[in-house]
Amino acid sequence: MLNYLWFFLAALFEIAGCFAFWMWLRQGKSVLWIIPALLSLTLFALLLTRVEASYAGRAYAAYGGIYIIASIGWLAVVERIRPLGSDWIGVALCVLGASVILFGPRFSAS
């Protein structure tokens, strides 16, 4: 269960860092937006290393589902844009895929 906390926190910091770059480069905000962007993306990377997983690739793949949920939440809460039905269908499909990766059976590759 602790993995979900790390995934969620990592997602928030990744989205916030990318959003800060978006504000600077796409919205014409001050170059000072780089500072929170870099700090946030550094925290994202550090938080993602806290996940208990045998393989980094599998942890990152499972994280993708959490990231997508957090991104749609960001859209709704921070950007104040109501997610569409197609957004929620996409979230469901991605979470299903991430769950298969995270909880699927493990067979030896021999």
PARO-595948 format. One record per residue (C-alpha): residue number from 0; residue in three letters; x, z negated, y negated. Coordinates in steps of 0.1 Angstrom, whole numbers, plus 2048, in hexadecimal, padded with zeros to 3 digits. Layout:
REM residues N
+-----+------+-----+-----+-----+
! seq ! type !  xx !  zz !  yy !
+-----+------+-----+-----+-----+
! NUM !  Ala !   X !   Z !   Y !
...
+-----+------+-----+-----+-----+
REM end
This chain:
REM residues 110
+-----+------+-----+-----+-----+
! seq ! type !  xx !  zz !  yy !
+-----+------+-----+-----+-----+
!   0 !  Met ! 800 ! 800 ! 800 !
!   1 !  Leu ! 81D ! 7F9 ! 7E9 !
!   2 !  Asn ! 827 ! 81E ! 7EC !
!   3 !  Tyr ! 807 ! 828 ! 7DA !
!   4 !  Leu ! 810 ! 811 ! 7BC !
!   5 !  Trp ! 832 ! 822 ! 7BA !
!   6 !  Phe ! 822 ! 845 ! 7BD !
!   7 !  Phe ! 809 ! 83D ! 7A2 !
!   8 !  Leu ! 822 ! 82E ! 78A !
!   9 !  Ala ! 83A ! 84B ! 790 !
!  10 !  Ala ! 81E ! 864 ! 789 !
!  11 !  Leu ! 815 ! 853 ! 768 !
!  12 !  Phe ! 839 ! 854 ! 75C !
!  13 !  Glu ! 83E ! 878 ! 767 !
!  14 !  Ile ! 81F ! 883 ! 756 !
!  15 !  Ala ! 827 ! 870 ! 736 !
!  16 !  Gly ! 84A ! 87E ! 735 !
!  17 !  Cys ! 83E ! 8A1 ! 73A !
!  18 !  Phe ! 822 ! 89C ! 721 !
!  19 !  Ala ! 83C ! 890 ! 707 !
!  20 !  Phe ! 850 ! 8B0 ! 70B !
!  21 !  Trp ! 82F ! 8C3 ! 709 !
!  22 !  Met ! 827 ! 8B2 ! 6E8 !
!  23 !  Trp ! 849 ! 8BB ! 6DA !
!  24 !  Leu ! 84C ! 8DF ! 6E7 !
!  25 !  Arg ! 827 ! 8EA ! 6E7 !
!  26 !  Gln ! 817 ! 8D5 ! 6CC !
!  27 !  Gly ! 833 ! 8D6 ! 6B3 !
!  28 !  Lys ! 839 ! 8B0 ! 6B2 !
!  29 !  Ser ! 859 ! 8A0 ! 6A8 !
!  30 !  Val ! 879 ! 8A5 ! 6BD !
!  31 !  Leu ! 878 ! 87F ! 6C0 !
!  32 !  Trp ! 85E ! 884 ! 6DC !
!  33 !  Ile ! 87C ! 88C ! 6F2 !
!  34 !  Ile ! 885 ! 867 ! 6F3 !
!  35 !  Pro ! 866 ! 85A ! 704 !
!  36 !  Ala ! 866 ! 87A ! 71A !
!  37 !  Leu ! 888 ! 873 ! 727 !
!  38 !  Leu ! 882 ! 84E ! 72C !
!  39 !  Ser ! 861 ! 854 ! 73E !
!  40 !  Leu ! 870 ! 86F ! 755 !
!  41 !  Thr ! 88D ! 858 ! 75E !
!  42 !  Leu ! 874 ! 83C ! 767 !
!  43 !  Phe ! 861 ! 855 ! 77B !
!  44 !  Ala ! 87F ! 85D ! 790 !
!  45 !  Leu ! 889 ! 839 ! 795 !
!  46 !  Leu ! 865 ! 82F ! 79F !
!  47 !  Leu ! 863 ! 84B ! 7B9 !
!  48 !  Thr ! 882 ! 83D ! 7CA !
!  49 !  Arg ! 86F ! 81D ! 7D1 !
!  50 !  Val ! 858 ! 82E ! 7EA !
!  51 !  Glu ! 85D ! 823 ! 80E !
!  52 !  Ala ! 862 ! 843 ! 822 !
!  53 !  Ser ! 879 ! 850 ! 83C !
!  54 !  Tyr ! 87E ! 872 ! 82A !
!  55 !  Ala ! 87E ! 879 ! 805 !
!  56 !  Gly ! 86C ! 89B ! 80A !
!  57 !  Arg ! 84F ! 88B ! 81C !
!  58 !  Ala ! 84C ! 870 ! 801 !
!  59 !  Tyr ! 84D ! 88A ! 7E5 !
!  60 !  Ala ! 833 ! 89F ! 7F7 !
!  61 !  Ala ! 81B ! 882 ! 7FB !
!  62 !  Tyr ! 822 ! 878 ! 7D7 !
!  63 !  Gly ! 814 ! 89A ! 7CD !
!  64 !  Gly ! 7F1 ! 890 ! 7D5 !
!  65 !  Ile ! 7F4 ! 870 ! 7C0 !
!  66 !  Tyr ! 803 ! 885 ! 7A4 !
!  67 !  Ile ! 7E6 ! 89D ! 7A3 !
!  68 !  Ile ! 7CC ! 880 ! 7A2 !
!  69 !  Ala ! 7E0 ! 870 ! 785 !
!  70 !  Ser ! 7E2 ! 892 ! 773 !
!  71 !  Ile ! 7BD ! 896 ! 773 !
!  72 !  Gly ! 7B9 ! 872 ! 768 !
!  73 !  Trp ! 7D1 ! 879 ! 74B !
!  74 !  Leu ! 7BD ! 898 ! 742 !
!  75 !  Ala ! 79D ! 882 ! 740 !
!  76 !  Val ! 7AC ! 863 ! 730 !
!  77 !  Val ! 7C8 ! 86E ! 719 !
!  78 !  Glu ! 7BE ! 892 ! 711 !
!  79 !  Arg ! 799 ! 889 ! 711 !
!  80 !  Ile ! 790 ! 8A9 ! 725 !
!  81 !  Arg ! 775 ! 8A6 ! 73F !
!  82 !  Pro ! 782 ! 8B2 ! 761 !
!  83 !  Leu ! 76E ! 8CE ! 770 !
!  84 !  Gly ! 75F ! 8CF ! 793 !
!  85 !  Ser ! 77A ! 8E7 ! 79E !
!  86 !  Asp ! 794 ! 8CD ! 792 !
!  87 !  Trp ! 785 ! 8B3 ! 7A9 !
!  88 !  Ile ! 783 ! 8CB ! 7C6 !
!  89 !  Gly ! 7A8 ! 8D3 ! 7C1 !
!  90 !  Val ! 7B0 ! 8AE ! 7C0 !
!  91 !  Ala ! 79D ! 8A8 ! 7E1 !
!  92 !  Leu ! 7B0 ! 8C5 ! 7F2 !
!  93 !  Cys ! 7D2 ! 8B9 ! 7E6 !
!  94 !  Val ! 7CB ! 895 ! 7F0 !
!  95 !  Leu ! 7C0 ! 8A1 ! 812 !
!  96 !  Gly ! 7E0 ! 8B4 ! 816 !
!  97 !  Ala ! 7F6 ! 897 ! 80A !
!  98 !  Ser ! 7E4 ! 880 ! 822 !
!  99 !  Val ! 7EC ! 897 ! 83F !
! 100 !  Ile ! 810 ! 897 ! 835 !
! 101 !  Leu ! 811 ! 871 ! 830 !
! 102 !  Phe ! 7FC ! 866 ! 84E !
! 103 !  Gly ! 800 ! 883 ! 867 !
! 104 !  Pro ! 80F ! 87E ! 889 !
! 105 !  Arg ! 834 ! 87F ! 88C !
! 106 !  Phe ! 843 ! 893 ! 8A8 !
! 107 !  Ser ! 868 ! 896 ! 8B1 !
! 108 !  Ala ! 877 ! 8B8 ! 8A9 !
! 109 !  Ser ! 88B ! 8BF ! 8C8 !
+-----+------+-----+-----+-----+
REM end
